[in-house]
């Protein structure tokens, strides 16, 4: 089953009196459970694509179907509901709330979704254990290493059990060893059935994905799935 279906997607920005086509006539289908790397030079449309997939931005034309539902026609509130329950985000700069502890950061999406305290506590305790953060539950982000912060971010991204994880340069602020640990965590989540889409400049990380998409000037220049042997 296709988890993501993009048809005729266009995204344009006005820079001065020049129209920039950030995404142009983009057609893309991603099946549930896929592991996809989105690659290409700066300005190629990678981040615009990720923002669109995460319902952080709307296309100027075309349709986006997520789990067979056209999400481009939804209201902002309806999109926020889909975003909070079906999509998890992992960013290069972690985006943790500085005044909250690791446990509170992980619990945040559940609080916003109105999940009862007892269920939140149960899920957070399980996540802290699964991500080897048991002894960091009460630490705030500035008391954590880069790798620990990214593990908190991944735990937060997956606490609502989303169908899709979008990772934007998830190892960009980490050393090679710590980055490897973070990639292994993401790949383990993918192995459990979660669809993983990673934007990366790192060719080695891109090669680890089972499918590579290469963007250039807002267009899909190469899709390894289209060139795979039958």
TADAFEN-V543628 format. One line per field, one symbol per residue. ss: DSSP state (H for helix, E for strand, - for the rest). phi: phi as a letter, one per 40 degrees, with the letter a starting at -180 (. if undefined). A space follows every 10 residues. Layout:
# TADAFEN-V543628
ss: ???
phi: ???
This chain:
# TADAFEN-V543628
ss: -EEEEEEEEE EEEEE--EEE EEEEEEEEEE E---EEEEE- -----HHHHH HHH------- EEEEEE--EE HHH--HHHHH HHHHHHEEEE E--------- EHHHHHHHHH HH----HHHH HHHHHHHHHH ---HHH---E HHH--HHHHH HHHHHHHH-- ---EEEEE-- -----HHHHH HHHHHHHHHH H---EEEEE- --HHHHHH-- EEEEEE--EE EEEHHHH---
phi: .ccbbbbfcb bbbcbgbbcb ccbbfcbabb cdgcbbbbbh cdgchdcccc ccccfcabcc agbbbbfgbc cccccdcccc ccccbbbbbb bdcgfccdcc cdcccccddc cccgcddccd ccccdccdcc bfbdcbdccc dcbbcdcccc cccccccbcc fccbbbbbfc bcbbcdcccc cccccccccc cchccbbbca ccdccccccc abbbcafgbc cabcccbccc
